[in-house]
Amino acid sequence: MPSCKTGARFSPGRHMSDYLLIDTPAALAQCCNELASSQWLAVDTEFERVNTYYPKLCLVQLASAQQSYIVDPILLDDIGPLIDLLYNTSITKVLHSAHQDLEIFFNLTGNVPSPLYDTQLAAPLYNYNKGIGYGNLVKEALDIDLEKGHARTDWTRRPLKDAQLRYAADDVIYLARIYQLFQEKQQQENAARLEQLFSVLYKPETYLPDPERMWKKIFAARRLKGKSLDAVKRLAAWRELTAREQNLPRKWLLADHALVEIAKRLPTSVEEFTAIDKISDKMARRYASAWMEILSEYR
């Protein structure tokens, strides 16, 4: 029998007796086998994205109607059985504000699990505010206040404390209950509306944005015109593609302010680049030639 570490007993009001921490191949195999016949699973992730473009997966939380699990991919060499479970098309994957969680699986496999159910997108159909956060939805739907003390946990560190794991488990324990509540309330006419709402979750561009449109995320860029606007579009596209290639945060390569200033000033030397706030000598020496090549047609 695979050994699964068992978390502390849940406080009153929880509907499951324990969470199981899955950190060995045998435990993962057993967990996935047990969940393979589920009609639905509540799913959440914990990840870090401080110094990378792509998020680093640190935990995957799962809950059925009977039990919750925390899978630790950092301690597992192979999460293939988990991927197979999540991509089982006979199981509905339930998430809240699913975009960032699904981005992780899109990066791993090139597509997202299906079918999907996003309780944040569904919530307005049940008279909750559009875009409602998970904690507020749990409070309003279940009258439960979630613990907030571990929101800034470094999920890459091991070992994690039991309180941190229980905090992570809450993200699917109550999500499962909310999904069941929504299912009880769902009316026939909601089905088509839900399908429409969830359709965006299956589109590749949701997780891999068009580099040519990234300039629109820079507020100050919207004020530019003519050559400066054309230059900022090209620079933003370069930044996006380079960030992906080097797996670095976009703004580590070029801050928004600096990107806009380059487009306005059209520098012609390393010295002129370093005169712009937020551009270091090291950064200018490394990327100035690429920037000047982009800018050459706008001078």
KEKE-3310 file (N, C-alpha, C; in steps of 0.2 Angstrom, whole numbers, plus 5000, padded with zeros to 4 digits):
npx = (5004:5004:5012:5003:5005:4995:4985:4981:4966:4951:4943:4927:4913:4919:4919:4926:4937:4951:4966:4976:4993:5003:5017:5026:5030:5022:5011:5006:5001:4991:4982:4978:4972:4961:4954:4950:4938:4929:4916:4918:4931:4938:4950:4966:4981:4997:5010:5026:5031:5042:5054:5054:5048:5039:5027:5032:5027:5021:5013:4998:4982:4968:4951:4938:4921:4922:4936:4951:4966:4984:4996:5013:5023:5036:5043:5041:5047:5041:5025:5016:5005:4996:4994:4988:4976:4970:4968:4959:4944:4932:4930:4925:4934:4935:4938:4943:4943:4951:4962:4976:4980:4977:4986:4998:4996:4994:5006:5014:5009:5003:4990:4974:4966:4950:4933:4929:4925:4922:4921:4921:4918:4905:4898:4890:4878:4872:4869:4880:4893:4901:4917:4921:4931:4939:4939:4929:4918:4917:4914:4902:4894:4895:4897:4909:4924:4940:4956:4969:4983:4994:4996:5007:5016:5031:5031:5040:5049:5054:5053:5035:5025:5012:5001:5002:5000:4987:4981:4982:4975:4962:4958:4953:4944:4933:4930:4925:4913:4906:4904:4896:4885:4882:4878:4866:4858:4858:4850:4841:4842:4854:4864:4869:4873:4883:4892:4896:4902:4913:4920:4931:4942:4947:4954:4970:4976:4973:4982:4994:4998:4997:5011:5011:5002:5005:5008:4997:4995:5002:5000:5004:5008:4997:4996:5004:5009:5011:5027:5033:5023:5023:5035:5035:5026:5033:5044:5038:5033:5046:5051:5041:5043:5057:5057:5050:5059:5070:5065:5062:5055:5045:5047:5059:5068:5064:5058:5041:5040:5053:5053:5043:5050:5061:5055:5050:5061:5070:5084:5102:5114:5123:5125:5115:5104:5107:5105:5092:5079:5079:5086:5100:5118:5123:5112:5109:5121:5119:5107:5106:5110:5100:5089:5092:5092:5078:5073:5079:5071:5063:5068)
npy = (4994:5011:5024:5038:5054:5061:5075:5087:5085:5091:5107:5111:5110:5107:5095:5084:5071:5071:5078:5071:5070:5069:5063:5053:5041:5029:5033:5043:5036:5028:5037:5043:5032:5030:5042:5041:5037:5047:5059:5073:5084:5095:5107:5115:5125:5129:5140:5147:5163:5172:5176:5171:5169:5159:5150:5141:5125:5121:5114:5104:5104:5093:5088:5077:5073:5066:5066:5075:5079:5083:5086:5084:5091:5095:5086:5074:5065:5062:5067:5061:5052:5060:5070:5063:5060:5072:5076:5067:5065:5062:5067:5081:5096:5107:5123:5139:5155:5152:5154:5156:5144:5135:5139:5134:5120:5121:5125:5114:5104:5109:5111:5112:5104:5096:5092:5109:5119:5134:5142:5156:5162:5156:5161:5174:5169:5164:5175:5181:5192:5198:5192:5189:5185:5170:5169:5178:5172:5160:5164:5171:5161:5150:5154:5154:5159:5161:5156:5168:5169:5163:5168:5173:5163:5155:5144:5135:5131:5117:5107:5110:5118:5111:5120:5128:5118:5115:5127:5127:5116:5120:5128:5119:5111:5119:5123:5112:5110:5122:5120:5109:5115:5125:5116:5110:5121:5124:5128:5123:5132:5138:5131:5132:5145:5144:5136:5145:5155:5148:5145:5153:5148:5137:5142:5144:5156:5162:5159:5160:5174:5185:5192:5203:5211:5214:5227:5234:5232:5241:5255:5268:5268:5269:5283:5287:5291:5289:5287:5284:5276:5265:5260:5257:5246:5237:5235:5230:5218:5212:5211:5202:5190:5188:5186:5175:5166:5166:5164:5173:5186:5199:5212:5212:5212:5224:5238:5244:5258:5262:5256:5263:5276:5273:5271:5284:5292:5286:5281:5280:5275:5265:5273:5283:5274:5270:5282:5282:5280:5265:5257:5248:5248:5236:5229:5237:5235:5222:5221:5232:5232:5224:5232:5244:5239:5237:5250:5257:5258:5268:5281)
npz = (5000:4995:5003:5010:5015:5029:5032:5045:5055:5048:5051:5060:5049:5037:5023:5021:5028:5029:5020:5008:5006:4992:4987:4982:4969:4970:4978:4970:4959:4965:4969:4957:4951:4960:4958:4945:4941:4944:4941:4941:4946:4958:4955:4958:4958:4964:4962:4956:4950:4949:4945:4932:4915:4912:4922:4937:4942:4957:4967:4965:4968:4972:4972:4975:4978:4989:4994:4997:4989:4989:4977:4975:4964:4964:4971:4964:4951:4939:4933:4925:4927:4933:4924:4914:4921:4922:4909:4905:4897:4901:4914:4922:4924:4937:4941:4948:4942:4931:4922:4925:4931:4921:4911:4915:4912:4898:4894:4897:4889:4877:4875:4884:4898:4896:4899:4905:4919:4926:4940:4943:4931:4930:4941:4940:4935:4945:4953:4959:4960:4945:4941:4954:4968:4974:4988:4993:4986:4993:5005:5003:4997:5006:5018:5025:5031:5024:5028:5027:5029:5022:5010:5003:5003:4999:4988:4982:4992:5002:5017:5016:5028:5038:5040:5029:5019:5022:5020:5006:5002:5005:4994:4985:4992:4997:4984:4978:4985:4981:4968:4968:4974:4964:4954:4959:4958:4944:4929:4915:4904:4907:4902:4889:4890:4899:4892:4882:4889:4894:4883:4880:4887:4881:4870:4862:4861:4873:4882:4876:4871:4857:4850:4843:4848:4861:4864:4868:4881:4888:4896:4894:4880:4872:4870:4861:4844:4826:4820:4833:4839:4830:4832:4846:4846:4839:4847:4859:4854:4851:4865:4871:4863:4866:4880:4881:4875:4883:4895:4905:4915:4907:4910:4916:4905:4898:4905:4906:4905:4901:4888:4881:4881:4873:4861:4859:4859:4850:4851:4846:4850:4863:4874:4873:4876:4889:4895:4898:4910:4920:4912:4912:4911:4908:4902:4891:4884:4880:4873:4864:4851:4845:4848:4841:4828:4826:4827:4817:4805:4808:4809)
capx = (5000:5008:5011:5001:5005:4989:4985:4978:4959:4948:4939:4920:4911:4922:4915:4931:4940:4958:4969:4982:4999:5005:5024:5029:5026:5017:5005:5002:4998:4985:4978:4975:4968:4955:4950:4949:4931:4926:4913:4921:4936:4940:4957:4969:4988:5001:5016:5030:5033:5045:5060:5054:5042:5034:5026:5035:5022:5024:5008:4992:4977:4963:4946:4932:4916:4924:4942:4955:4973:4989:5001:5019:5027:5043:5046:5040:5051:5036:5018:5012:4998:4992:4992:4983:4970:4967:4966:4953:4939:4926:4930:4925:4939:4932:4943:4940:4948:4955:4967:4983:4981:4977:4992:5003:4995:4995:5014:5017:5006:5001:4983:4971:4961:4943:4929:4931:4920:4925:4916:4921:4914:4898:4895:4885:4872:4869:4868:4886:4896:4906:4924:4921:4937:4938:4938:4923:4913:4917:4911:4895:4890:4896:4897:4915:4930:4946:4963:4973:4989:4999:4995:5013:5021:5036:5029:5046:5053:5052:5047:5030:5022:5005:4997:5003:4996:4980:4979:4982:4969:4956:4957:4949:4939:4927:4928:4921:4906:4903:4902:4890:4879:4880:4875:4860:4854:4858:4844:4842:4844:4860:4869:4871:4877:4890:4897:4899:4907:4919:4924:4938:4947:4950:4958:4977:4978:4971:4988:5000:4996:5000:5016:5010:4996:5007:5009:4991:4995:5006:4995:5007:5009:4991:4996:5009:5006:5015:5033:5034:5018:5025:5041:5033:5023:5039:5048:5034:5033:5052:5051:5037:5047:5063:5055:5048:5065:5075:5061:5063:5049:5045:5050:5067:5071:5063:5052:5036:5042:5059:5051:5040:5055:5065:5050:5049:5068:5074:5092:5106:5120:5122:5125:5109:5100:5108:5102:5085:5078:5077:5090:5107:5124:5123:5106:5110:5126:5117:5102:5106:5110:5093:5084:5093:5089:5071:5072:5082:5067:5058:5072)
capy = (5000:5017:5028:5045:5058:5063:5081:5088:5085:5098:5111:5110:5113:5104:5089:5078:5070:5072:5079:5067:5073:5064:5065:5047:5038:5024:5037:5046:5031:5026:5043:5044:5027:5031:5047:5040:5036:5053:5063:5079:5085:5102:5108:5121:5125:5134:5141:5153:5166:5178:5177:5167:5170:5153:5149:5135:5122:5119:5110:5103:5102:5090:5086:5074:5074:5062:5067:5080:5077:5088:5082:5089:5089:5096:5079:5069:5065:5061:5068:5058:5049:5066:5073:5058:5061:5079:5076:5062:5069:5060:5070:5088:5099:5113:5128:5146:5160:5146:5156:5155:5137:5131:5141:5129:5114:5122:5126:5107:5099:5112:5112:5112:5099:5097:5098:5113:5123:5139:5145:5163:5164:5154:5164:5179:5166:5162:5181:5183:5198:5196:5192:5188:5181:5164:5170:5181:5167:5155:5168:5172:5155:5145:5158:5152:5164:5157:5158:5172:5171:5160:5170:5175:5158:5153:5137:5131:5128:5111:5105:5114:5117:5108:5125:5130:5113:5115:5133:5125:5111:5124:5130:5114:5108:5123:5124:5106:5112:5127:5117:5105:5120:5127:5111:5110:5127:5125:5127:5120:5137:5140:5126:5136:5151:5142:5134:5151:5158:5143:5144:5156:5144:5132:5145:5144:5163:5164:5157:5162:5180:5187:5197:5209:5215:5216:5234:5236:5231:5246:5260:5275:5267:5271:5290:5288:5291:5289:5282:5281:5271:5259:5258:5254:5240:5232:5234:5226:5211:5209:5209:5196:5184:5187:5184:5167:5162:5166:5162:5179:5191:5204:5219:5211:5214:5231:5240:5248:5265:5262:5254:5269:5281:5271:5273:5291:5295:5283:5281:5278:5272:5262:5279:5286:5270:5270:5288:5281:5277:5258:5254:5248:5248:5229:5228:5241:5232:5216:5222:5238:5231:5222:5238:5249:5237:5238:5257:5259:5260:5274:5287)
capz = (5000:4995:5009:5009:5022:5030:5035:5051:5054:5046:5056:5059:5043:5031:5022:5020:5034:5028:5014:5007:5002:4987:4985:4979:4963:4971:4980:4964:4955:4968:4969:4951:4950:4964:4955:4937:4939:4946:4936:4941:4951:4959:4953:4959:4958:4967:4957:4957:4944:4952:4940:4925:4911:4913:4930:4940:4945:4964:4970:4962:4973:4969:4977:4973:4983:4995:4997:4994:4988:4987:4973:4975:4958:4965:4974:4960:4944:4934:4935:4919:4929:4935:4917:4911:4925:4921:4902:4904:4894:4905:4920:4922:4929:4940:4943:4949:4939:4928:4917:4926:4932:4914:4907:4917:4908:4891:4893:4898:4884:4871:4875:4891:4899:4895:4899:4910:4922:4929:4945:4943:4926:4931:4947:4939:4933:4952:4957:4962:4956:4940:4943:4961:4970:4977:4996:4993:4984:4998:5011:5001:4996:5011:5025:5028:5030:5023:5031:5022:5031:5018:5003:5001:5004:4994:4987:4980:4997:5005:5017:5017:5034:5038:5039:5022:5015:5023:5016:4999:5002:5006:4988:4982:4997:4996:4977:4977:4988:4977:4961:4969:4975:4957:4950:4961:4956:4937:4925:4908:4900:4909:4899:4883:4892:4902:4886:4879:4894:4895:4877:4880:4891:4876:4865:4863:4862:4880:4886:4872:4867:4850:4852:4839:4851:4867:4866:4870:4888:4890:4896:4891:4873:4869:4869:4855:4837:4820:4821:4840:4840:4826:4836:4852:4844:4837:4853:4863:4851:4853:4872:4872:4861:4869:4886:4881:4873:4888:4901:4909:4915:4902:4913:4917:4899:4897:4909:4901:4905:4896:4881:4878:4880:4868:4855:4858:4858:4845:4852:4841:4854:4869:4879:4873:4879:4896:4898:4899:4917:4920:4907:4915:4906:4906:4898:4885:4880:4878:4868:4861:4844:4843:4848:4835:4822:4826:4827:4811:4800:4810:4810)
cpx = (5004:5006:5009:5001:4998:4989:4981:4970:4956:4944:4932:4918:4914:4919:4919:4935:4948:4960:4975:4987:5002:5012:5029:5026:5021:5010:5002:4998:4991:4980:4974:4970:4961:4951:4948:4942:4926:4922:4916:4927:4937:4948:4960:4977:4991:5008:5019:5031:5037:5050:5060:5048:5036:5033:5029:5029:5025:5019:5002:4987:4971:4958:4940:4926:4917:4931:4946:4963:4978:4995:5007:5023:5034:5047:5045:5044:5046:5029:5014:5006:4994:4990:4987:4976:4966:4965:4961:4947:4932:4925:4930:4929:4936:4937:4939:4945:4953:4962:4974:4985:4981:4983:4997:5002:4996:5002:5017:5015:5004:4994:4980:4967:4954:4939:4931:4925:4924:4920:4916:4917:4906:4895:4890:4878:4868:4869:4874:4889:4901:4913:4925:4927:4935:4936:4931:4917:4912:4913:4903:4891:4890:4896:4903:4921:4936:4952:4967:4981:4995:4999:5002:5018:5025:5035:5034:5049:5050:5056:5042:5027:5015:5000:4997:4999:4989:4977:4978:4976:4962:4954:4953:4943:4933:4925:4923:4913:4902:4900:4896:4884:4877:4876:4868:4855:4854:4852:4845:4845:4851:4866:4872:4875:4883:4895:4900:4904:4914:4923:4931:4943:4950:4954:4965:4979:4977:4978:4994:4998:5000:5005:5015:5005:4998:5007:5003:4990:4999:5002:4998:5008:5003:4991:5000:5006:5012:5021:5034:5029:5020:5031:5039:5030:5028:5043:5044:5034:5040:5053:5047:5041:5053:5062:5054:5054:5069:5072:5063:5057:5050:5049:5057:5070:5070:5057:5047:5038:5048:5057:5048:5045:5059:5061:5050:5056:5072:5082:5096:5113:5118:5122:5118:5103:5101:5106:5095:5084:5076:5081:5097:5112:5124:5117:5107:5116:5124:5112:5102:5106:5103:5088:5085:5091:5082:5070:5074:5077:5062:5062:5071)
cpy = (5006:5021:5036:5049:5061:5070:5081:5087:5092:5101:5109:5113:5110:5097:5083:5077:5072:5074:5074:5070:5068:5066:5059:5044:5033:5028:5040:5041:5029:5031:5044:5038:5028:5037:5046:5039:5042:5056:5070:5080:5093:5102:5115:5120:5130:5134:5147:5156:5173:5180:5173:5170:5165:5151:5142:5131:5119:5114:5109:5100:5099:5088:5083:5076:5070:5064:5072:5077:5083:5084:5087:5087:5091:5090:5073:5070:5065:5062:5065:5056:5055:5069:5069:5059:5067:5080:5070:5066:5067:5063:5078:5091:5106:5117:5135:5151:5156:5148:5154:5148:5133:5133:5136:5123:5115:5122:5119:5103:5102:5113:5111:5106:5101:5091:5102:5117:5128:5143:5152:5165:5162:5158:5169:5175:5164:5168:5183:5188:5195:5197:5191:5183:5175:5165:5173:5176:5162:5158:5169:5166:5150:5148:5155:5157:5160:5160:5162:5172:5168:5162:5171:5169:5157:5145:5132:5128:5122:5110:5111:5113:5114:5114:5128:5125:5113:5121:5131:5121:5115:5127:5125:5111:5112:5124:5118:5107:5117:5124:5113:5110:5123:5122:5110:5115:5128:5124:5126:5126:5140:5136:5129:5142:5149:5140:5140:5154:5154:5143:5147:5152:5139:5135:5146:5151:5166:5163:5159:5168:5182:5193:5203:5214:5216:5223:5237:5236:5236:5252:5267:5274:5269:5279:5291:5288:5291:5284:5280:5276:5264:5256:5254:5247:5235:5230:5229:5219:5208:5207:5203:5190:5183:5184:5177:5163:5161:5165:5167:5183:5197:5210:5218:5213:5221:5233:5244:5255:5266:5260:5260:5275:5279:5273:5280:5295:5293:5283:5278:5275:5269:5268:5282:5281:5270:5277:5288:5278:5270:5254:5254:5247:5240:5227:5231:5238:5225:5216:5228:5237:5229:5228:5243:5246:5238:5245:5260:5262:5266:5280:5291)
cpz = (5000:5001:5007:5015:5023:5034:5041:5049:5052:5051:5055:5052:5036:5030:5020:5027:5034:5021:5014:5003:4998:4985:4983:4973:4964:4974:4975:4960:4958:4968:4963:4949:4954:4961:4948:4936:4941:4940:4935:4946:4951:4958:4955:4959:4962:4963:4959:4950:4945:4947:4934:4921:4912:4920:4931:4944:4952:4968:4965:4967:4969:4974:4973:4978:4989:4998:4993:4994:4986:4983:4973:4969:4959:4968:4970:4953:4938:4936:4929:4921:4930:4929:4914:4914:4923:4914:4900:4903:4897:4912:4919:4927:4931:4943:4945:4947:4936:4924:4919:4928:4925:4910:4909:4912:4901:4890:4893:4892:4877:4870:4883:4892:4897:4897:4905:4913:4927:4934:4945:4937:4926:4936:4945:4937:4940:4956:4961:4958:4951:4942:4950:4963:4974:4985:4997:4991:4990:5004:5009:5000:5001:5018:5029:5026:5030:5026:5025:5023:5027:5011:5000:5002:4998:4993:4984:4986:5000:5012:5018:5024:5033:5037:5032:5017:5016:5020:5009:4998:5002:4999:4983:4986:4996:4989:4975:4979:4984:4971:4962:4970:4968:4953:4952:4959:4948:4934:4918:4903:4901:4905:4893:4885:4895:4897:4883:4883:4895:4889:4876:4883:4886:4871:4866:4864:4869:4884:4882:4868:4861:4852:4849:4843:4859:4869:4869:4878:4892:4890:4892:4883:4869:4867:4863:4848:4832:4821:4828:4841:4836:4830:4842:4851:4842:4843:4858:4861:4852:4860:4873:4870:4864:4876:4886:4879:4879:4895:4906:4910:4910:4904:4915:4911:4897:4900:4904:4900:4900:4889:4878:4877:4874:4861:4854:4856:4852:4846:4847:4844:4860:4875:4879:4876:4886:4899:4900:4906:4916:4915:4910:4909:4903:4901:4891:4881:4877:4872:4864:4853:4841:4843:4842:4829:4821:4824:4820:4806:4802:4811:4804)
residu = (MET:PRO:SER:CYS:LYS:THR:GLY:ALA:ARG:PHE:SER:PRO:GLY:ARG:HIS:MET:SER:ASP:TYR:LEU:LEU:ILE:ASP:THR:PRO:ALA:ALA:LEU:ALA:GLN:CYS:CYS:ASN:GLU:LEU:ALA:SER:SER:GLN:TRP:LEU:ALA:VAL:ASP:THR:GLU:PHE:GLU:ARG:VAL:ASN:THR:TYR:TYR:PRO:LYS:LEU:CYS:LEU:VAL:GLN:LEU:ALA:SER:ALA:GLN:GLN:SER:TYR:ILE:VAL:ASP:PRO:ILE:LEU:LEU:ASP:ASP:ILE:GLY:PRO:LEU:ILE:ASP:LEU:LEU:TYR:ASN:THR:SER:ILE:THR:LYS:VAL:LEU:HIS:SER:ALA:HIS:GLN:ASP:LEU:GLU:ILE:PHE:PHE:ASN:LEU:THR:GLY:ASN:VAL:PRO:SER:PRO:LEU:TYR:ASP:THR:GLN:LEU:ALA:ALA:PRO:LEU:TYR:ASN:TYR:ASN:LYS:GLY:ILE:GLY:TYR:GLY:ASN:LEU:VAL:LYS:GLU:ALA:LEU:ASP:ILE:ASP:LEU:GLU:LYS:GLY:HIS:ALA:ARG:THR:ASP:TRP:THR:ARG:ARG:PRO:LEU:LYS:ASP:ALA:GLN:LEU:ARG:TYR:ALA:ALA:ASP:ASP:VAL:ILE:TYR:LEU:ALA:ARG:ILE:TYR:GLN:LEU:PHE:GLN:GLU:LYS:GLN:GLN:GLN:GLU:ASN:ALA:ALA:ARG:LEU:GLU:GLN:LEU:PHE:SER:VAL:LEU:TYR:LYS:PRO:GLU:THR:TYR:LEU:PRO:ASP:PRO:GLU:ARG:MET:TRP:LYS:LYS:ILE:PHE:ALA:ALA:ARG:ARG:LEU:LYS:GLY:LYS:SER:LEU:ASP:ALA:VAL:LYS:ARG:LEU:ALA:ALA:TRP:ARG:GLU:LEU:THR:ALA:ARG:GLU:GLN:ASN:LEU:PRO:ARG:LYS:TRP:LEU:LEU:ALA:ASP:HIS:ALA:LEU:VAL:GLU:ILE:ALA:LYS:ARG:LEU:PRO:THR:SER:VAL:GLU:GLU:PHE:THR:ALA:ILE:ASP:LYS:ILE:SER:ASP:LYS:MET:ALA:ARG:ARG:TYR:ALA:SER:ALA:TRP:MET:GLU:ILE:LEU:SER:GLU:TYR:ARG)
# end
